[in-house]
Amino acid sequence: MFIAMNRFRIARGREEDFETLWRQRESRLDEVPGFREFHLLRGPEDDEATLYASHTVWDSRSAFEAWTESENFRQAHAQARAPSGTYLGHPRFEGFEVVL
């Protein structure tokens, strides 16, 4: 099993814009071989930002990588534009092989 996470620093006051973007986008993940589950996580806040993480669970790293090269991936990410000033920096990707 493989877990893929992207961390996002979202400007304070823009949290609802970011969450709405994720609620309304067509991810098409349910159509992708090897996909198991998705969660959008809201984390700690500081003076500048709220931390979010997208969390997906896959059968394998290769299933995740195949999705990142697919038309479904391109279409889902074409809808990922948020109002200017929402993101503080680029998302940070973290991938994990499940050991236990």
N, C-alpha and C positions, 0 to 999 in steps of 0.2 A: 504494500500500500504506500501511497505517496501523498503528502500534504503540501499544497502550494498556498503561500500567503503573500499578499502585497500589503505593505503598511503605507498609510496616507496620513500626512499632517494637513489638517483642514483648518483654515483660518477661523478663529472664534467668531461666532455670529453667522457662519456659512454652513453650519451643520445640517440644517434643514434642506438647503439646496443640494448638498451632497447626498443625503439620504433619499431625497425625492428622485434624484438622478438614478440611483441604484434600484429603487422600487419600480420605476417606469421603464427601465431598459429591458429589451428582449435578450436574455442571455443565451438561449438555445442550448444550455448545458444538458438538459434532459435528453437531447437528441444525440449526445456525444458518447461513443463507446468508451467505457472505463470510468465515466463520471459517477460519483456516489452521492456527494452532498455539498452544499454551499451555505455559508453563513457570512453575514456582514457584522463585524464586531465593533462596538464603540468602546474606546478605552479612556485612559486618563486625559485630563485637560491641564494645560498650563496657561500662562498669561497670553500666549500667542495662538495656540492651536489645540484642537482635539485630535487625539490619535484614533484612527480607524484601521481595521485590517479586514481584507477579504480573505476568506478561508475556504478552500476547496479540498475535498478528499477524492482521490483517484485510486483505481485499481493498481496503477503502476506509474512510475516516472514516464515511461514511454507513452502511455495513454494521455498524460498531461501534455507532453511535448507534441504529440500528434494534434491535439486540440489547438495548441498555439500556432500551428502551421495551417489551420483549416479556414475555410470560408466562413464558418460559423463564428470563429474567433474574430475575424476581420469585421464582420457585420455587427457583432456585439460591441466591439470597441469603437466603432464609428459613432456610436451613440453616447460615448463617455465624456462628452464636452460639458463642462460646468462653467458657470459665469466666471469671468476674469476675477482673479483674487481668491478663488476658493481653495486651490491647492497651494500649499507652502512647500515647494520643491517637488521633485519627481517621486513617484511611488518607489518603495524599496521592496524588492522581491526576496523571499526566503523560501526555499524548498527543503522538505524533510522526508527522508526515507523512514518508514515506520519500522522500529526495531522490535517492539513488544506490543 
